[in-house]
Protein backbone atom coordinates (compact mmCIF):
# COMPACT_ATOMS: atom_id res chain seq x y z
CA UNK A 1 0.00 0.00 0.00
CA UNK A 2 1.21 3.53 -0.74
CA UNK A 3 0.15 7.05 0.05
CA UNK A 4 0.05 9.41 -2.90
CA UNK A 5 -0.91 13.02 -2.09
CA UNK A 6 -3.42 14.83 -4.29
CA UNK A 7 -1.84 16.91 -6.99
CA UNK A 8 -3.56 20.14 -7.99
CA UNK A 9 -3.95 20.67 -11.72
CA UNK A 10 -2.27 23.82 -12.88
CA UNK A 11 -1.03 24.73 -16.33
CA UNK A 12 -0.73 21.90 -18.88
CA UNK A 13 1.26 21.62 -22.09
CA UNK A 14 -0.42 21.64 -25.50
CA UNK A 15 -0.81 18.13 -26.94
CA UNK A 16 2.14 18.32 -29.37
CA UNK A 17 4.51 19.61 -26.67
CA UNK A 18 3.27 17.03 -24.15
CA UNK A 19 3.96 14.18 -26.58
CA UNK A 20 7.49 15.39 -27.28
CA UNK A 21 8.51 15.89 -23.61
CA UNK A 22 6.60 12.90 -22.16
CA UNK A 23 4.32 14.70 -19.69
CA UNK A 24 1.40 17.11 -19.77
CA UNK A 25 2.54 18.92 -16.63
CA UNK A 26 5.35 21.51 -16.91
CA UNK A 27 6.14 20.98 -13.20
CA UNK A 28 7.02 17.33 -13.92
CA UNK A 29 9.23 18.08 -16.92
CA UNK A 30 12.73 17.41 -15.58
CA UNK A 31 14.94 16.94 -18.64
CA UNK A 32 18.28 15.18 -18.27
CA UNK A 33 21.09 17.73 -18.56
CA UNK A 34 24.47 16.38 -19.68
CA UNK A 35 27.79 17.43 -18.17
CA UNK A 36 27.72 16.27 -14.53
CA UNK A 37 31.02 14.79 -13.30
CA UNK A 38 34.31 15.23 -15.07
Steps between C-alpha positions, in 0.01 A plus 500: 500500500621853426394852579490736205404861581249681280658708230328823400461553127668815384624591155530217245699472179332502159461149356795519257737629770376242752569215257853621430602550867309201645272680747208741492614681814781759472579447871588135428721575200850433634721453194834324537781755471838365388832605651493384864830352623829544323 
